Amino acid sequence: MTTRTTFLSALPTPKRLGYSFNLTGRIGLAVILFWAFIAIFGPLLAPYPAGEIVDWDYFGPMSDKFWLGTDYLGRDILSRILMGTRYTVGISLAAVFISVAGGVILGMIAAVTGGWFDMVLSRLLDAFNGIPSLLFGLVTVAAVGSSIPVLVLTLAAIYLPGAYRFARALSVNVNTMDFITVARARGETTVYLIVREIFPNILGPVLADLGVRFVFIVLVLSGLSFLGLGVQPPNADWGALVRENIEGLSFGAPAVVFPSIAIATLTISVNLFIDNLPTKIRDRSE
């Protein structure tokens, strides 16, 4: 009994790790985990093939056979949403990881090295950041063509400047602390300063920023898909499902309502979770 108690007490708890969530944060996390589960296993749970016409009644109502109704061609909308979750969540996750990883690496390097590299890179990315995100996405996808790699890289490029500015601001603050001065006096390299000293101290705010940018990327991807430049038929993400069933809005068709609800629940739950995520920088000099 004593061994079991000792083992359990040694396990990290959310409070011990510095994370404490109230009921709202737990609800947000639960919804995020639900959509993550659907993104992984959704196609296996779909009652019908996503592209198969299974009903002659277009914009059909909810029933025992079609839980969320049918779309404008008579396809099961539940199966379409389950399949579309993988595209919406997968593309958004890939894009946000690329943009945040690139922005954090460049931001830390610019903060530590300073000089002309910091100045030139900051001015270039500031100029790029002045371009409206949706306009840049429209021009790029229309010029190059809509494919999943193009969508991922386009969305990542849109939000990389913002991630860079955020990471650089945090890194500049950490770079002025005493333990960084001590590390420089020891003769530590730039790589050591970035990996061992600066990055651990900005990780919390960076994770919070990653969640915020994930929400923005989901909305931009949905906007591009609504305009017909996102995931192409017969596949569809949630934004494409709203666009292709928009004519059913006047009928109150479930086919246009439930994809909209899916977008709202994911973005709102991520925001609720982020609001309960600690973002303070720990002072390692203590």
DRENPA-3360 file (N, C-alpha, C; in nm, 2 decimals, always signed):
BEGIN
1 = MTTRTTFL = +0.08/-0.12/+0.00/+0.00/+0.00/+0.00/+0.09/+0.13/+0.00 ~ +0.19/+0.12/+0.08/+0.28/+0.23/+0.08/+0.35/+0.26/-0.05 ~ +0.39/+0.15/-0.11/+0.46/+0.16/-0.25/+0.36/+0.22/-0.35 ~ +0.24/+0.18/-0.35/+0.14/+0.23/-0.44/+0.12/+0.38/-0.41 ~ +0.11/+0.42/-0.29/+0.09/+0.56/-0.25/+0.21/+0.64/-0.30 ~ +0.33/+0.59/-0.27/+0.45/+0.66/-0.32/+0.45/+0.68/-0.47 ~ +0.42/+0.57/-0.54/+0.42/+0.58/-0.69/+0.32/+0.68/-0.74 ~ +0.20/+0.68/-0.68/+0.09/+0.78/-0.73/+0.13/+0.92/-0.69;
9 = SALPTPKR = +0.19/+0.94/-0.58/+0.23/+1.08/-0.54/+0.34/+1.13/-0.63 ~ +0.42/+1.04/-0.69/+0.53/+1.08/-0.77/+0.48/+1.12/-0.91 ~ +0.36/+1.08/-0.95/+0.31/+1.11/-1.08/+0.28/+1.26/-1.10 ~ +0.31/+1.31/-1.22/+0.28/+1.46/-1.23/+0.14/+1.48/-1.24 ~ +0.09/+1.58/-1.17/-0.05/+1.62/-1.18/-0.06/+1.76/-1.25 ~ -0.18/+1.79/-1.30/-0.19/+1.92/-1.37/-0.15/+2.04/-1.29 ~ -0.18/+2.03/-1.16/-0.14/+2.14/-1.07/+0.01/+2.15/-1.05 ~ +0.07/+2.03/-1.03/+0.21/+2.02/-1.01/+0.29/+2.07/-1.13;
17 = LGYSFNLT = +0.23/+2.04/-1.25/+0.30/+2.09/-1.37/+0.27/+2.24/-1.40 ~ +0.19/+2.30/-1.32/+0.16/+2.44/-1.34/+0.03/+2.47/-1.42 ~ -0.05/+2.36/-1.45/-0.17/+2.37/-1.52/-0.29/+2.34/-1.43 ~ -0.38/+2.43/-1.43/-0.50/+2.42/-1.35/-0.62/+2.47/-1.43 ~ -0.72/+2.38/-1.46/-0.83/+2.41/-1.55/-0.96/+2.41/-1.47 ~ -1.04/+2.51/-1.49/-1.17/+2.51/-1.43/-1.27/+2.44/-1.52 ~ -1.40/+2.44/-1.48/-1.49/+2.36/-1.56/-1.50/+2.40/-1.71 ~ -1.49/+2.53/-1.73/-1.50/+2.58/-1.87/-1.38/+2.52/-1.95;
25 = GRIGLAVI = -1.26/+2.53/-1.89/-1.14/+2.47/-1.96/-1.15/+2.32/-1.99 ~ -1.21/+2.25/-1.89/-1.23/+2.11/-1.91/-1.33/+2.07/-2.02 ~ -1.43/+2.15/-2.03/-1.53/+2.13/-2.14/-1.46/+2.16/-2.27 ~ -1.39/+2.27/-2.28/-1.31/+2.29/-2.41/-1.22/+2.18/-2.44 ~ -1.14/+2.13/-2.35/-1.05/+2.02/-2.37/-1.13/+1.90/-2.42 ~ -1.24/+1.87/-2.36/-1.32/+1.75/-2.39/-1.37/+1.76/-2.54 ~ -1.41/+1.88/-2.58/-1.46/+1.90/-2.72/-1.34/+1.88/-2.81 ~ -1.23/+1.94/-2.78/-1.11/+1.92/-2.86/-1.07/+1.78/-2.88;
33 = LFWAFIAI = -1.07/+1.70/-2.77/-1.03/+1.56/-2.78/-1.14/+1.48/-2.86 ~ -1.27/+1.52/-2.85/-1.37/+1.46/-2.93/-1.34/+1.48/-3.08 ~ -1.31/+1.60/-3.12/-1.29/+1.62/-3.26/-1.16/+1.56/-3.31 ~ -1.06/+1.55/-3.22/-0.94/+1.48/-3.25/-0.96/+1.33/-3.27 ~ -1.05/+1.27/-3.19/-1.09/+1.13/-3.21/-1.16/+1.11/-3.34 ~ -1.25/+1.20/-3.37/-1.33/+1.19/-3.50/-1.23/+1.21/-3.62 ~ -1.13/+1.30/-3.61/-1.04/+1.31/-3.72/-0.96/+1.19/-3.74 ~ -0.93/+1.11/-3.64/-0.85/+0.99/-3.66/-0.94/+0.87/-3.70;
41 = FGPLLAPY = -1.05/+0.85/-3.63/-1.14/+0.74/-3.65/-1.27/+0.76/-3.73 ~ -1.29/+0.89/-3.76/-1.42/+0.92/-3.83/-1.45/+0.84/-3.95 ~ -1.36/+0.83/-4.05/-1.40/+0.75/-4.16/-1.43/+0.61/-4.14 ~ -1.38/+0.55/-4.03/-1.42/+0.42/-3.99/-1.56/+0.41/-3.93 ~ -1.60/+0.52/-3.87/-1.73/+0.53/-3.80/-1.85/+0.57/-3.90 ~ -1.81/+0.62/-4.02/-1.91/+0.67/-4.11/-2.01/+0.56/-4.15 ~ -2.14/+0.58/-4.14/-2.24/+0.48/-4.18/-2.24/+0.45/-4.33 ~ -2.21/+0.55/-4.41/-2.21/+0.53/-4.55/-2.08/+0.59/-4.62;
49 = PAGEIVDW = -2.05/+0.55/-4.74/-1.94/+0.61/-4.81/-1.97/+0.76/-4.82 ~ -1.87/+0.84/-4.80/-1.89/+0.99/-4.80/-1.94/+1.04/-4.93 ~ -1.90/+0.98/-5.04/-1.94/+1.04/-5.17/-2.06/+0.96/-5.24 ~ -2.12/+0.87/-5.17/-2.23/+0.79/-5.23/-2.36/+0.85/-5.21 ~ -2.44/+0.86/-5.32/-2.58/+0.90/-5.31/-2.67/+0.79/-5.25 ~ -2.72/+0.82/-5.13/-2.80/+0.71/-5.06/-2.94/+0.75/-5.04 ~ -2.99/+0.87/-5.09/-3.13/+0.90/-5.07/-3.17/+0.99/-5.19 ~ -3.29/+0.96/-5.24/-3.34/+1.04/-5.35/-3.39/+1.18/-5.31;
57 = DYFGPMSD = -3.41/+1.20/-5.18/-3.46/+1.32/-5.13/-3.35/+1.42/-5.10 ~ -3.33/+1.52/-5.18/-3.22/+1.61/-5.15/-3.26/+1.70/-5.03 ~ -3.16/+1.75/-4.95/-3.18/+1.82/-4.83/-3.28/+1.75/-4.74 ~ -3.26/+1.62/-4.73/-3.35/+1.54/-4.65/-3.34/+1.58/-4.50 ~ -3.45/+1.56/-4.42/-3.45/+1.59/-4.28/-3.38/+1.48/-4.20 ~ -3.36/+1.51/-4.07/-3.30/+1.40/-3.98/-3.40/+1.29/-3.97 ~ -3.35/+1.17/-3.96/-3.43/+1.05/-3.95/-3.35/+0.94/-3.88 ~ -3.41/+0.83/-3.86/-3.34/+0.71/-3.80/-3.24/+0.66/-3.90;
65 = KFWLGTDY = -3.26/+0.67/-4.02/-3.16/+0.62/-4.12/-3.05/+0.72/-4.15 ~ -3.09/+0.85/-4.15/-2.99/+0.96/-4.17/-3.00/+1.05/-4.06 ~ -2.91/+1.04/-3.96/-2.91/+1.11/-3.83/-2.91/+1.26/-3.85 ~ -2.83/+1.30/-3.95/-2.81/+1.45/-3.97/-2.87/+1.49/-4.11 ~ -2.95/+1.41/-4.16/-3.01/+1.44/-4.29/-2.92/+1.41/-4.41 ~ -2.96/+1.46/-4.53/-2.88/+1.44/-4.65/-2.86/+1.58/-4.71 ~ -2.76/+1.58/-4.80/-2.72/+1.71/-4.86/-2.79/+1.73/-5.00 ~ -2.74/+1.82/-5.08/-2.81/+1.86/-5.20/-2.81/+1.76/-5.31;
73 = LGRDILSR = -2.73/+1.65/-5.29/-2.73/+1.54/-5.39/-2.79/+1.41/-5.33 ~ -2.83/+1.42/-5.20/-2.88/+1.30/-5.13/-2.78/+1.21/-5.07 ~ -2.66/+1.27/-5.03/-2.56/+1.20/-4.96/-2.57/+1.22/-4.81 ~ -2.53/+1.12/-4.74/-2.55/+1.13/-4.59/-2.45/+1.23/-4.53 ~ -2.51/+1.34/-4.47/-2.43/+1.45/-4.42/-2.34/+1.41/-4.30 ~ -2.39/+1.31/-4.22/-2.31/+1.27/-4.11/-2.18/+1.21/-4.16 ~ -2.19/+1.12/-4.26/-2.07/+1.06/-4.32/-1.98/+1.17/-4.38 ~ -2.03/+1.27/-4.44/-1.96/+1.38/-4.50/-1.88/+1.46/-4.39;
81 = ILMGTRYT = -1.95/+1.49/-4.28/-1.89/+1.56/-4.17/-1.78/+1.48/-4.10 ~ -1.80/+1.35/-4.08/-1.70/+1.26/-4.02/-1.57/+1.26/-4.11 ~ -1.59/+1.25/-4.24/-1.48/+1.25/-4.34/-1.42/+1.39/-4.34 ~ -1.50/+1.50/-4.34/-1.44/+1.63/-4.35/-1.36/+1.68/-4.23 ~ -1.39/+1.61/-4.11/-1.31/+1.65/-3.99/-1.17/+1.62/-4.01 ~ -1.13/+1.51/-4.08/-0.99/+1.48/-4.10/-0.92/+1.59/-4.18 ~ -0.99/+1.64/-4.29/-0.93/+1.75/-4.37/-0.92/+1.88/-4.29 ~ -1.03/+1.92/-4.22/-1.02/+2.05/-4.15/-0.92/+2.05/-4.04;
89 = VGISLAAV = -0.92/+1.94/-3.95/-0.83/+1.94/-3.84/-0.69/+1.91/-3.89 ~ -0.67/+1.81/-3.98/-0.54/+1.78/-4.03/-0.47/+1.89/-4.10 ~ -0.53/+1.96/-4.19/-0.47/+2.07/-4.27/-0.44/+2.18/-4.17 ~ -0.53/+2.21/-4.08/-0.51/+2.32/-3.99/-0.39/+2.29/-3.89 ~ -0.39/+2.17/-3.84/-0.28/+2.13/-3.75/-0.14/+2.14/-3.82 ~ -0.14/+2.08/-3.94/-0.01/+2.09/-4.02/+0.04/+2.23/-4.04 ~ -0.06/+2.31/-4.08/-0.02/+2.45/-4.11/+0.02/+2.53/-3.99 ~ -0.05/+2.51/-3.88/-0.01/+2.58/-3.76/+0.12/+2.54/-3.70;
97 = FISVAGGV = +0.15/+2.41/-3.71/+0.28/+2.36/-3.66/+0.40/+2.42/-3.74 ~ +0.38/+2.42/-3.88/+0.48/+2.48/-3.96/+0.50/+2.62/-3.94 ~ +0.39/+2.70/-3.93/+0.40/+2.84/-3.91/+0.46/+2.88/-3.77 ~ +0.42/+2.81/-3.67/+0.47/+2.84/-3.53/+0.61/+2.80/-3.52 ~ +0.64/+2.68/-3.57/+0.78/+2.63/-3.56/+0.88/+2.72/-3.63 ~ +0.84/+2.76/-3.75/+0.93/+2.85/-3.83/+0.94/+2.98/-3.77 ~ +0.83/+3.04/-3.72/+0.83/+3.17/-3.65/+0.91/+3.17/-3.53 ~ +0.90/+3.06/-3.44/+0.97/+3.06/-3.32/+1.12/+3.04/-3.34;
105 = ILGMIAAV = +1.16/+2.96/-3.43/+1.30/+2.94/-3.46/+1.36/+3.07/-3.52 ~ +1.30/+3.13/-3.61/+1.35/+3.26/-3.67/+1.35/+3.37/-3.56 ~ +1.24/+3.37/-3.48/+1.23/+3.48/-3.37/+1.34/+3.46/-3.27 ~ +1.37/+3.34/-3.23/+1.48/+3.32/-3.13/+1.62/+3.36/-3.19 ~ +1.64/+3.31/-3.31/+1.77/+3.35/-3.37/+1.78/+3.50/-3.39 ~ +1.68/+3.57/-3.43/+1.69/+3.71/-3.45/+1.71/+3.78/-3.32 ~ +1.65/+3.73/-3.21/+1.66/+3.80/-3.08/+1.80/+3.78/-3.02 ~ +1.86/+3.66/-3.05/+1.99/+3.64/-2.99/+2.10/+3.70/-3.07;
113 = TGGWFDMV = +2.09/+3.69/-3.21/+2.20/+3.74/-3.29/+2.19/+3.90/-3.31 ~ +2.07/+3.95/-3.32/+2.05/+4.09/-3.34/+2.11/+4.14/-3.47 ~ +2.15/+4.27/-3.47/+2.22/+4.33/-3.59/+2.14/+4.33/-3.71 ~ +2.21/+4.32/-3.83/+2.14/+4.33/-3.96/+2.05/+4.22/-3.99 ~ +2.08/+4.10/-3.94/+1.99/+3.98/-3.96/+1.85/+4.01/-3.90 ~ +1.85/+4.06/-3.78/+1.72/+4.09/-3.71/+1.65/+4.20/-3.78 ~ +1.72/+4.30/-3.82/+1.65/+4.42/-3.88/+1.59/+4.38/-4.02 ~ +1.67/+4.31/-4.10/+1.62/+4.28/-4.24/+1.51/+4.18/-4.23;
121 = LSRLLDAF = +1.52/+4.08/-4.15/+1.42/+3.97/-4.14/+1.29/+4.04/-4.08 ~ +1.30/+4.12/-3.98/+1.18/+4.18/-3.92/+1.11/+4.27/-4.02 ~ +1.19/+4.35/-4.10/+1.12/+4.44/-4.20/+1.05/+4.36/-4.31 ~ +1.12/+4.25/-4.35/+1.06/+4.17/-4.46/+0.93/+4.11/-4.41 ~ +0.93/+4.05/-4.29/+0.81/+3.98/-4.24/+0.70/+4.08/-4.20 ~ +0.74/+4.20/-4.16/+0.64/+4.30/-4.13/+0.57/+4.35/-4.26 ~ +0.64/+4.36/-4.36/+0.58/+4.39/-4.49/+0.49/+4.28/-4.54 ~ +0.53/+4.16/-4.52/+0.45/+4.05/-4.57/+0.32/+4.04/-4.48;
129 = NGIPSLLF = +0.34/+4.07/-4.35/+0.22/+4.06/-4.26/+0.12/+4.17/-4.29 ~ +0.15/+4.27/-4.37/+0.05/+4.37/-4.41/-0.04/+4.33/-4.51 ~ -0.02/+4.22/-4.58/-0.11/+4.17/-4.68/-0.23/+4.10/-4.61 ~ -0.35/+4.13/-4.64/-0.47/+4.06/-4.58/-0.46/+3.91/-4.61 ~ -0.48/+3.84/-4.50/-0.46/+3.69/-4.50/-0.55/+3.62/-4.61 ~ -0.68/+3.65/-4.61/-0.77/+3.59/-4.70/-0.74/+3.62/-4.84 ~ -0.70/+3.75/-4.87/-0.66/+3.79/-5.00/-0.54/+3.72/-5.05 ~ -0.44/+3.71/-4.96/-0.32/+3.63/-5.00/-0.35/+3.48/-5.03;
137 = GLVTVAAV = -0.44/+3.42/-4.95/-0.47/+3.29/-4.97/-0.55/+3.27/-5.10 ~ -0.64/+3.36/-5.14/-0.71/+3.35/-5.26/-0.62/+3.36/-5.38 ~ -0.53/+3.46/-5.38/-0.44/+3.48/-5.49/-0.35/+3.36/-5.51 ~ -0.29/+3.31/-5.40/-0.19/+3.20/-5.41/-0.26/+3.07/-5.46 ~ -0.37/+3.04/-5.40/-0.44/+2.91/-5.43/-0.50/+2.92/-5.58 ~ -0.55/+3.04/-5.61/-0.60/+3.06/-5.75/-0.49/+3.05/-5.85 ~ -0.37/+3.09/-5.82/-0.25/+3.09/-5.91/-0.19/+2.96/-5.92 ~ -0.17/+2.89/-5.81/-0.09/+2.76/-5.81/-0.19/+2.65/-5.82;
145 = GSSIPVLV = -0.31/+2.66/-5.78/-0.40/+2.54/-5.78/-0.43/+2.49/-5.64 ~ -0.55/+2.44/-5.62/-0.59/+2.40/-5.49/-0.55/+2.25/-5.47 ~ -0.46/+2.22/-5.38/-0.43/+2.09/-5.33/-0.40/+2.10/-5.19 ~ -0.39/+1.98/-5.12/-0.37/+1.98/-4.98/-0.23/+2.04/-4.94 ~ -0.12/+2.00/-5.01/+0.01/+2.06/-4.98/+0.01/+2.21/-5.00 ~ -0.06/+2.26/-5.11/-0.06/+2.41/-5.13/-0.14/+2.48/-5.02 ~ -0.25/+2.42/-4.98/-0.33/+2.48/-4.87/-0.25/+2.49/-4.74 ~ -0.18/+2.38/-4.71/-0.10/+2.38/-4.59/+0.01/+2.48/-4.59;
153 = LTLAAIYL = +0.09/+2.49/-4.70/+0.19/+2.59/-4.71/+0.14/+2.73/-4.72 ~ +0.03/+2.75/-4.78/-0.03/+2.88/-4.79/-0.07/+2.93/-4.66 ~ -0.14/+2.85/-4.58/-0.19/+2.89/-4.45/-0.07/+2.91/-4.35 ~ +0.03/+2.82/-4.37/+0.15/+2.84/-4.28/+0.22/+2.97/-4.31 ~ +0.23/+3.01/-4.44/+0.30/+3.13/-4.48/+0.22/+3.25/-4.43 ~ +0.09/+3.24/-4.42/+0.00/+3.36/-4.38/+0.03/+3.39/-4.23 ~ +0.05/+3.29/-4.15/+0.06/+3.32/-4.01/+0.20/+3.30/-3.95 ~ +0.30/+3.28/-4.04/+0.44/+3.27/-3.99/+0.49/+3.41/-3.95;
161 = PGAYRFAR = +0.46/+3.52/-4.01/+0.51/+3.65/-3.96/+0.46/+3.69/-3.82 ~ +0.33/+3.66/-3.80/+0.28/+3.68/-3.66/+0.34/+3.60/-3.56 ~ +0.37/+3.47/-3.59/+0.43/+3.38/-3.49/+0.58/+3.43/-3.47 ~ +0.64/+3.48/-3.58/+0.78/+3.53/-3.56/+0.78/+3.65/-3.47 ~ +0.69/+3.75/-3.49/+0.69/+3.87/-3.41/+0.66/+3.84/-3.26 ~ +0.57/+3.74/-3.24/+0.54/+3.70/-3.10/+0.66/+3.64/-3.03 ~ +0.72/+3.54/-3.10/+0.84/+3.47/-3.05/+0.96/+3.56/-3.03 ~ +0.98/+3.65/-3.12/+1.09/+3.74/-3.11/+1.07/+3.83/-2.99;
169 = ALSVNVNT = +0.95/+3.89/-2.96/+0.93/+3.97/-2.85/+0.95/+3.90/-2.72 ~ +0.91/+3.77/-2.71/+0.93/+3.70/-2.59/+1.08/+3.67/-2.57 ~ +1.15/+3.63/-2.68/+1.29/+3.60/-2.68/+1.38/+3.72/-2.64 ~ +1.34/+3.84/-2.69/+1.42/+3.96/-2.65/+1.41/+3.99/-2.50 ~ +1.29/+3.96/-2.44/+1.28/+3.98/-2.30/+1.36/+3.88/-2.22 ~ +1.36/+3.76/-2.26/+1.44/+3.66/-2.19/+1.59/+3.68/-2.21 ~ +1.62/+3.73/-2.33/+1.76/+3.75/-2.36/+1.83/+3.85/-2.28 ~ +1.75/+3.94/-2.21/+1.81/+4.04/-2.12/+1.82/+3.99/-1.97;
177 = MDFITVAR = +1.78/+3.87/-1.94/+1.79/+3.82/-1.81/+1.93/+3.78/-1.76 ~ +1.94/+3.78/-1.63/+2.08/+3.75/-1.58/+2.13/+3.62/-1.62 ~ +2.05/+3.51/-1.62/+2.11/+3.38/-1.65/+2.16/+3.37/-1.79 ~ +2.10/+3.45/-1.88/+2.16/+3.46/-2.02/+2.29/+3.53/-2.02 ~ +2.31/+3.63/-1.94/+2.44/+3.70/-1.92/+2.54/+3.60/-1.87 ~ +2.50/+3.53/-1.77/+2.60/+3.43/-1.71/+2.64/+3.32/-1.82 ~ +2.54/+3.28/-1.89/+2.57/+3.18/-2.00/+2.66/+3.23/-2.10 ~ +2.64/+3.36/-2.14/+2.74/+3.42/-2.24/+2.88/+3.43/-2.18;
185 = ARGETTVY = +2.88/+3.47/-2.05/+3.01/+3.48/-1.98/+3.09/+3.34/-1.98 ~ +3.01/+3.23/-1.97/+3.07/+3.10/-1.97/+3.12/+3.06/-2.11 ~ +3.08/+3.14/-2.21/+3.12/+3.11/-2.35/+3.03/+3.02/-2.42 ~ +2.90/+3.01/-2.38/+2.81/+2.92/-2.44/+2.78/+2.97/-2.59 ~ +2.75/+2.88/-2.67/+2.72/+2.91/-2.81/+2.58/+2.96/-2.83 ~ +2.55/+3.02/-2.95/+2.42/+3.07/-2.98/+2.32/+2.95/-2.98 ~ +2.36/+2.84/-3.03/+2.26/+2.72/-3.03/+2.23/+2.68/-2.89 ~ +2.33/+2.68/-2.80/+2.30/+2.65/-2.66/+2.20/+2.75/-2.60;
193 = LIVREIFP = +2.23/+2.88/-2.62/+2.14/+2.98/-2.56/+2.00/+2.96/-2.61 ~ +1.98/+2.93/-2.74/+1.85/+2.92/-2.79/+1.78/+2.79/-2.74 ~ +1.85/+2.68/-2.74/+1.78/+2.55/-2.71/+1.77/+2.53/-2.56 ~ +1.86/+2.57/-2.48/+1.86/+2.54/-2.34/+1.82/+2.65/-2.25 ~ +1.83/+2.77/-2.30/+1.80/+2.89/-2.21/+1.67/+2.96/-2.25 ~ +1.66/+3.00/-2.38/+1.55/+3.08/-2.42/+1.42/+3.00/-2.45 ~ +1.43/+2.89/-2.53/+1.31/+2.82/-2.57/+1.23/+2.76/-2.45 ~ +1.29/+2.70/-2.34/+1.21/+2.66/-2.23/+1.14/+2.77/-2.16;
201 = NILGPVLA = +1.19/+2.89/-2.17/+1.12/+3.00/-2.10/+1.01/+3.07/-2.18 ~ +1.00/+3.04/-2.31/+0.89/+3.09/-2.39/+0.79/+2.99/-2.43 ~ +0.81/+2.86/-2.38/+0.73/+2.75/-2.43/+0.58/+2.77/-2.40 ~ +0.55/+2.82/-2.27/+0.41/+2.83/-2.23/+0.34/+2.93/-2.32 ~ +0.39/+3.05/-2.34/+0.32/+3.15/-2.43/+0.31/+3.10/-2.57 ~ +0.41/+3.03/-2.62/+0.41/+2.98/-2.75/+0.30/+2.88/-2.77 ~ +0.28/+2.79/-2.67/+0.17/+2.69/-2.68/+0.03/+2.76/-2.69 ~ +0.02/+2.87/-2.61/-0.11/+2.95/-2.61/-0.12/+3.01/-2.75;
209 = DLGVRFVF = -0.01/+3.07/-2.80/-0.02/+3.13/-2.93/-0.05/+3.03/-3.04 ~ +0.00/+2.91/-3.03/-0.03/+2.80/-3.13/-0.18/+2.78/-3.13 ~ -0.24/+2.77/-3.02/-0.39/+2.75/-3.01/-0.47/+2.86/-3.08 ~ -0.43/+2.98/-3.05/-0.50/+3.10/-3.11/-0.48/+3.09/-3.27 ~ -0.36/+3.07/-3.31/-0.34/+3.06/-3.46/-0.41/+2.94/-3.52 ~ -0.43/+2.83/-3.45/-0.50/+2.72/-3.50/-0.65/+2.76/-3.53 ~ -0.71/+2.84/-3.44/-0.84/+2.89/-3.46/-0.85/+2.97/-3.59 ~ -0.75/+3.07/-3.60/-0.75/+3.15/-3.72/-0.74/+3.07/-3.85;
217 = IVLVLSGL = -0.65/+2.97/-3.84/-0.63/+2.89/-3.96/-0.75/+2.81/-4.00 ~ -0.82/+2.76/-3.90/-0.95/+2.69/-3.93/-1.05/+2.78/-4.00 ~ -1.06/+2.90/-3.95/-1.15/+3.00/-4.01/-1.11/+3.04/-4.15 ~ -0.98/+3.06/-4.17/-0.93/+3.10/-4.31/-0.95/+2.98/-4.40 ~ -0.92/+2.86/-4.36/-0.94/+2.74/-4.44/-1.09/+2.73/-4.48 ~ -1.18/+2.75/-4.38/-1.32/+2.74/-4.41/-1.37/+2.85/-4.50 ~ -1.31/+2.97/-4.49/-1.34/+3.07/-4.59/-1.30/+3.04/-4.73 ~ -1.17/+2.99/-4.74/-1.13/+2.95/-4.87/-1.22/+2.84/-4.93;
225 = SFLGLGVQ = -1.25/+2.74/-4.85/-1.34/+2.63/-4.90/-1.48/+2.68/-4.93 ~ -1.53/+2.78/-4.86/-1.66/+2.84/-4.89/-1.66/+2.91/-5.02 ~ -1.54/+2.96/-5.06/-1.53/+3.03/-5.19/-1.49/+2.93/-5.30 ~ -1.48/+2.81/-5.27/-1.45/+2.71/-5.37/-1.30/+2.68/-5.40 ~ -1.21/+2.73/-5.31/-1.07/+2.72/-5.33/-1.00/+2.63/-5.23 ~ -1.08/+2.56/-5.15/-1.03/+2.47/-5.04/-1.01/+2.33/-5.09 ~ -1.05/+2.24/-5.01/-1.05/+2.09/-5.05/-1.15/+2.07/-5.16 ~ -1.10/+2.00/-5.26/-1.18/+1.99/-5.38/-1.27/+1.86/-5.38;
233 = PPNADWGA = -1.39/+1.87/-5.45/-1.47/+1.75/-5.46/-1.40/+1.63/-5.53 ~ -1.44/+1.51/-5.49/-1.55/+1.47/-5.41/-1.52/+1.48/-5.26 ~ -1.40/+1.51/-5.22/-1.37/+1.54/-5.08/-1.42/+1.67/-5.04 ~ -1.43/+1.69/-4.91/-1.48/+1.82/-4.86/-1.44/+1.84/-4.71 ~ -1.40/+1.96/-4.68/-1.38/+1.99/-4.54/-1.51/+2.06/-4.49 ~ -1.52/+2.11/-4.37/-1.64/+2.17/-4.32/-1.68/+2.29/-4.39 ~ -1.59/+2.38/-4.43/-1.62/+2.50/-4.51/-1.68/+2.46/-4.64 ~ -1.63/+2.36/-4.71/-1.68/+2.32/-4.84/-1.82/+2.26/-4.82;
241 = LVRENIEG = -1.85/+2.19/-4.71/-1.98/+2.14/-4.69/-2.09/+2.25/-4.67 ~ -2.05/+2.36/-4.60/-2.14/+2.48/-4.59/-2.16/+2.54/-4.73 ~ -2.06/+2.55/-4.81/-2.07/+2.62/-4.94/-2.16/+2.53/-5.03 ~ -2.14/+2.40/-5.04/-2.21/+2.32/-5.14/-2.36/+2.30/-5.10 ~ -2.39/+2.33/-4.97/-2.53/+2.31/-4.92/-2.60/+2.44/-4.88 ~ -2.54/+2.56/-4.93/-2.59/+2.69/-4.89/-2.73/+2.71/-4.94 ~ -2.77/+2.65/-5.05/-2.90/+2.67/-5.09/-3.01/+2.61/-5.00 ~ -2.97/+2.52/-4.91/-3.06/+2.46/-4.82/-3.08/+2.55/-4.69;
249 = LSFGAPAV = -3.01/+2.67/-4.69/-3.03/+2.75/-4.57/-3.17/+2.81/-4.56 ~ -3.23/+2.83/-4.67/-3.37/+2.89/-4.67/-3.47/+2.78/-4.62 ~ -3.43/+2.65/-4.63/-3.52/+2.54/-4.59/-3.49/+2.50/-4.44 ~ -3.38/+2.56/-4.39/-3.33/+2.52/-4.26/-3.28/+2.38/-4.26 ~ -3.21/+2.34/-4.37/-3.17/+2.20/-4.39/-3.05/+2.17/-4.30 ~ -3.06/+2.05/-4.24/-2.95/+2.01/-4.15/-2.81/+2.01/-4.22 ~ -2.81/+1.99/-4.35/-2.69/+1.98/-4.43/-2.60/+2.10/-4.42 ~ -2.66/+2.22/-4.40/-2.59/+2.34/-4.39/-2.57/+2.38/-4.25;
257 = VFPSIAIA = -2.66/+2.34/-4.16/-2.65/+2.38/-4.02/-2.54/+2.30/-3.94 ~ -2.53/+2.17/-3.96/-2.44/+2.10/-3.88/-2.29/+2.12/-3.91 ~ -2.25/+2.14/-4.04/-2.11/+2.17/-4.06/-2.08/+2.31/-4.00 ~ -2.17/+2.40/-4.00/-2.15/+2.53/-3.93/-2.13/+2.51/-3.78 ~ -2.21/+2.42/-3.72/-2.20/+2.40/-3.58/-2.07/+2.33/-3.55 ~ -2.02/+2.24/-3.64/-1.89/+2.18/-3.62/-1.78/+2.28/-3.61 ~ -1.78/+2.37/-3.71/-1.68/+2.48/-3.71/-1.68/+2.56/-3.58 ~ -1.80/+2.60/-3.54/-1.82/+2.68/-3.42/-1.77/+2.61/-3.30;
265 = TLTISVNL = -1.81/+2.48/-3.28/-1.77/+2.41/-3.16/-1.62/+2.39/-3.15 ~ -1.55/+2.36/-3.26/-1.41/+2.35/-3.26/-1.34/+2.48/-3.22 ~ -1.37/+2.58/-3.29/-1.31/+2.71/-3.26/-1.33/+2.77/-3.12 ~ -1.46/+2.75/-3.08/-1.49/+2.80/-2.95/-1.43/+2.72/-2.84 ~ -1.42/+2.59/-2.85/-1.36/+2.50/-2.75/-1.21/+2.53/-2.74 ~ -1.15/+2.55/-2.85/-1.00/+2.58/-2.85/-0.98/+2.72/-2.77 ~ -1.07/+2.81/-2.80/-1.06/+2.94/-2.73/-1.08/+2.92/-2.58 ~ -1.18/+2.84/-2.54/-1.21/+2.82/-2.40/-1.09/+2.75/-2.33;
273 = FIDNLPTK = -1.03/+2.66/-2.40/-0.91/+2.59/-2.35/-0.79/+2.68/-2.33 ~ -0.77/+2.76/-2.43/-0.66/+2.86/-2.43/-0.67/+2.96/-2.31 ~ -0.79/+3.00/-2.29/-0.82/+3.10/-2.18/-0.78/+3.04/-2.04 ~ -0.77/+2.91/-2.03/-0.73/+2.85/-1.91/-0.59/+2.79/-1.91 ~ -0.51/+2.82/-2.01/-0.38/+2.77/-2.02/-0.28/+2.88/-1.97 ~ -0.20/+2.85/-1.86/-0.11/+2.94/-1.81/+0.00/+2.98/-1.91 ~ +0.03/+3.11/-1.92/+0.12/+3.16/-2.02/+0.24/+3.24/-1.96 ~ +0.25/+3.23/-1.83/+0.36/+3.31/-1.76/+0.50/+3.25/-1.79;
281 = IRDRSE = +0.60/+3.33/-1.80/+0.73/+3.28/-1.82/+0.80/+3.26/-1.68 ~ +0.85/+3.14/-1.66/+0.91/+3.11/-1.54/+1.05/+3.17/-1.54 ~ +1.09/+3.23/-1.43/+1.22/+3.29/-1.41/+1.32/+3.19/-1.36 ~ +1.40/+3.14/-1.45/+1.49/+3.04/-1.42/+1.61/+3.09/-1.33 ~ +1.62/+3.22/-1.32/+1.73/+3.28/-1.24/+1.70/+3.27/-1.09 ~ +1.58/+3.23/-1.05/+1.55/+3.22/-0.91/+1.61/+3.10/-0.85;
% end
